[in-house]
Amino acid sequence: MRLANKVAIITGAGAGIGEATAIRFAEEGAKVVLVDISAELAGAAAGGICERGGRAVSIAADISKNDQARAISEAAIKEFGSIHILVNNAADFTTKSVEQAEVADWERVLHVNVIGTALVSKYAIPHMKASGGSIVNMASMSSIIAQPNFATYNSSKGAILTMTKCMALDLAPFNIRVNAICPGCVLTSATEREWKRMGQTKEQWIGLNAPLHMLNRVGDPREIANVALFLGSDESSFMTAAHVMVDGGYTGR
Ligand SMILES: NC(=O)c1ccc[n+]([C@@H]2O[C@H](COP(=O)([O-])OP(=O)(O)OC[C@H]3O[C@@H](n4cnc5c(N)ncnc54)[C@H](O)[C@@H]3O)[C@@H](O)[C@H]2O)c1
C-alpha cells in the first residue's frame, strides 16, 4: 500500500481525473476526502470507493469561495484527524480568446482555477506542516502552449505552474513538496462538454485530437491519476517545484 495511513484531499473529485485520482489513492490505502461543487457527484464517487472497501468521505464545496475552501480542511480534520496530501484538481473550463472574453469570463476562470487553488491550499497547509506532505496542482499542457481561442483557460493554467513553484519555495522548510501535472487531452466529462460545444461527435473529437499526441491517442483519467499517486507518495520525495508532462508527447514535438 503506497499511501497507507495517509489522508488526501482531492478537489473536483466527483468526475474525471479527480474521481480517478480518489479511486487510485484509496486503492493504495489513503483515506480520501472527495470535494466537488456537486454534492451528488462527490457523494456518488465517495460511495463507490466505500463500497469497494475504501475509506472516503465527500464534501460539497465551491473552491473559489473562501468559507467553503476553509470548510474542506475542517471536514478532513474532523473526519480523519490529519492532512498529508492535497490534489488541487477542480477547474473551470471557460475557453475564450482575449477578444471574445468579457470581464465575467476572466473573473470566473481565474477565481476558480487560480484563487480557488490558492484558497484550498491556504487552509490545508497549516495542518500539513505538522508532518510534512505533498501538494499536487493539476495544471495542463495548456499551461505552456497556445491553443485557438483558449486564452482565458490557458492563462489560468499558466498561473498554476508559477504558483506551484512559489508554493514549493515557501513550503520547502516544512517538508511540504509542491508539484504540478500537465495532462494532454484526457477523456472526461470536461472533454465531452468540449466536443458537444464544438458540435462534434466523440469520434470526431478523438479523430482530431489523437494525432496531435505522439502516441496517437487521447489519455484515460487513470493515466493521470497514476502520476498524481507518484507525486503524492513518498516515492517522489526529492521532487518539488516540478511539473510533469503527461500528454502522450503532445508538447514534445
Ligand atoms: N480532461 C482533459 O483533457 C484535461 C487536460 C488537461 C488538464 N486537465 C485538468 O484536469 C483537471 C480535471 O479535469 P477533468 O477533465 O477531469 O474535469 P471534469 O469537468 O470532468 O471534472 C472536474 C470536476 O470539478 C468539479 N468542479 C468544477 N468547478 C468546481 C469548483 N469551483 N469547486 C469544486 N469543484 C468544482 C466539477 O463539478 C467536476 O466534477 C482540471 O484541472 C483540468 O484543467 C484536464
The ligand as an SDF file (V2000), in Angstrom:
LIG
                    3D

 44 48  0  0  0  0  0  0  0  0999 V2000
   -9.6150   16.4600  -19.4800 N   0  0  0  0  0  0  0  0  0  0  0  0
   -8.5650   16.9880  -20.0630 C   0  0  0  0  0  0  0  0  0  0  0  0
   -8.3350   16.7950  -21.2710 O   0  0  0  0  0  0  0  0  0  0  0  0
   -7.6050   17.8290  -19.2650 C   0  0  0  0  0  0  0  0  0  0  0  0
   -6.4140   18.2160  -19.8830 C   0  0  0  0  0  0  0  0  0  0  0  0
   -5.5100   18.9780  -19.1700 C   0  0  0  0  0  0  0  0  0  0  0  0
   -5.7810   19.3410  -17.8650 C   0  0  0  0  0  0  0  0  0  0  0  0
   -6.9490   18.9580  -17.2880 N   0  0  0  0  0  0  0  0  0  0  0  0
   -7.1770   19.3890  -15.9130 C   0  0  0  0  0  0  0  0  0  0  0  0
   -7.5400   18.2850  -15.1240 O   0  0  0  0  0  0  0  0  0  0  0  0
   -8.4260   18.6900  -14.0910 C   0  0  0  0  0  0  0  0  0  0  0  0
   -9.6670   17.8200  -14.1050 C   0  0  0  0  0  0  0  0  0  0  0  0
  -10.2910   17.9270  -15.3710 O   0  0  0  0  0  0  0  0  0  0  0  0
  -11.4140   16.9220  -15.8410 P   0  0  0  0  0  0  0  0  0  0  0  0
  -11.2690   16.8350  -17.3060 O   0  0  0  0  0  0  0  0  0  0  0  0
  -11.4130   15.6790  -15.0120 O   0  0  0  0  0  0  0  0  0  0  0  0
  -12.7220   17.7920  -15.4970 O   0  0  0  0  0  0  0  0  0  0  0  0
  -14.2320   17.3490  -15.2050 P   0  0  0  0  0  0  0  0  0  0  0  0
  -15.0740   18.5100  -15.5870 O   0  0  0  0  0  0  0  0  0  0  0  0
  -14.5360   16.0290  -15.8110 O   0  0  0  0  0  0  0  0  0  0  0  0
  -14.2370   17.1950  -13.6230 O   0  0  0  0  0  0  0  0  0  0  0  0
  -13.9970   18.3230  -12.8270 C   0  0  0  0  0  0  0  0  0  0  0  0
  -14.8260   18.2780  -11.5760 C   0  0  0  0  0  0  0  0  0  0  0  0
  -14.5700   19.5130  -10.8720 O   0  0  0  0  0  0  0  0  0  0  0  0
  -15.7960   19.9860  -10.3350 C   0  0  0  0  0  0  0  0  0  0  0  0
  -15.7100   21.4360  -10.1430 N   0  0  0  0  0  0  0  0  0  0  0  0
  -15.7670   22.4080  -11.1000 C   0  0  0  0  0  0  0  0  0  0  0  0
  -15.7030   23.6190  -10.5380 N   0  0  0  0  0  0  0  0  0  0  0  0
  -15.5660   23.4340   -9.2020 C   0  0  0  0  0  0  0  0  0  0  0  0
  -15.4640   24.3060   -8.0950 C   0  0  0  0  0  0  0  0  0  0  0  0
  -15.4930   25.6380   -8.2600 N   0  0  0  0  0  0  0  0  0  0  0  0
  -15.3430   23.7710   -6.8640 N   0  0  0  0  0  0  0  0  0  0  0  0
  -15.3400   22.4390   -6.6810 C   0  0  0  0  0  0  0  0  0  0  0  0
  -15.4550   21.5450   -7.7040 N   0  0  0  0  0  0  0  0  0  0  0  0
  -15.5760   22.0460   -8.9440 C   0  0  0  0  0  0  0  0  0  0  0  0
  -16.8410   19.5910  -11.3460 C   0  0  0  0  0  0  0  0  0  0  0  0
  -18.1310   19.5320  -10.7660 O   0  0  0  0  0  0  0  0  0  0  0  0
  -16.3310   18.2300  -11.8270 C   0  0  0  0  0  0  0  0  0  0  0  0
  -16.9120   17.1620  -11.1000 O   0  0  0  0  0  0  0  0  0  0  0  0
   -8.6830   20.1860  -14.3300 C   0  0  0  0  0  0  0  0  0  0  0  0
   -7.8180   20.9400  -13.5180 O   0  0  0  0  0  0  0  0  0  0  0  0
   -8.3310   20.3650  -15.7920 C   0  0  0  0  0  0  0  0  0  0  0  0
   -7.9440   21.7010  -16.0710 O   0  0  0  0  0  0  0  0  0  0  0  0
   -7.8590   18.2150  -17.9630 C   0  0  0  0  0  0  0  0  0  0  0  0
  1  2  1  0
  2  3  2  0
  2  4  1  0
  4  5  1  0
  4 44  2  0
  5  6  2  0
  6  7  1  0
  7  8  2  0
  8  9  1  0
  8 44  1  0
  9 10  1  0
  9 42  1  0
 10 11  1  0
 11 12  1  0
 11 40  1  0
 12 13  1  0
 13 14  1  0
 14 15  2  0
 14 16  1  0
 14 17  1  0
 17 18  1  0
 18 19  2  0
 18 20  1  0
 18 21  1  0
 21 22  1  0
 22 23  1  0
 23 24  1  0
 23 38  1  0
 24 25  1  0
 25 26  1  0
 25 36  1  0
 26 27  1  0
 26 35  1  0
 27 28  2  0
 28 29  1  0
 29 30  1  0
 29 35  2  0
 30 31  1  0
 30 32  2  0
 32 33  1  0
 33 34  2  0
 34 35  1  0
 36 37  1  0
 36 38  1  0
 38 39  1  0
 40 41  1  0
 40 42  1  0
 42 43  1  0
M  CHG  2   8   1  16  -1
M  END
$$$$
